[in-house]
């Protein structure tokens, strides 16, 4: 039984045409998947942003108020206090030259932090030293 070459060529053309169609469809699906993925990421980002609640304003001790040069009746959030202290550290150049994440408190800051012997402190640790000065 002999098969005609033209029929084989037609079969190959048909299979190649189907493969080409399949390839185009898969590319379209991949692009739709990318768009959907980006949309989901953006939606999740928006949801997370909405969940952030504003920082609570707290009463600060008179000692901390004097240090920050604000009225003792002023209420500040922890973030605001930490930001002002960080600025103070940078202005007074108390940061360690080798590791900018650490600093050595000067006399005024040691008094606020209630640290007898000044040692290297990280910026993250400011929170634990400031917390006793803040009340609801």
C-alpha positions, 0 to 999 in steps of 0.5 A: 500500500503506497501513500501519496506524497501530496497527502503526506505534505497536506497532513504535515501542513495541517499539523503545522497549522494546528501547532501554529494556532496552538502556539498563538493561543498559548501566548495569548493565555500567557499574556492574560495570566501575566495581566491577571497576576499583576492585577492580583498583586496590585489588589493585595498591595491596596488591601495591605495599604488600607489595613495600616492604621494611624499611629496613636498619639501618646502623652510624653513625659516632661523629660522627653518633652524638654529634650524634644523642645516641645510643650509637655502637653503635646501628644506624639506618636512613637514614630514621630518621637523616633524620627525626631531622635534619629534626626538629633543623632544625625545632627550631633553626628553620634553615628558610628562611622563603621556602622551607620545603623549604630550610634553612641548616645551623648550625655543628654540622650543617655539621660533620656534613655537612662543608660549609665554607661553609653554603649553602641545602640541601634536605631531600632532599639530607640523604641524600647528606650522611649517607651517608658516616656510615653503613656496613653 
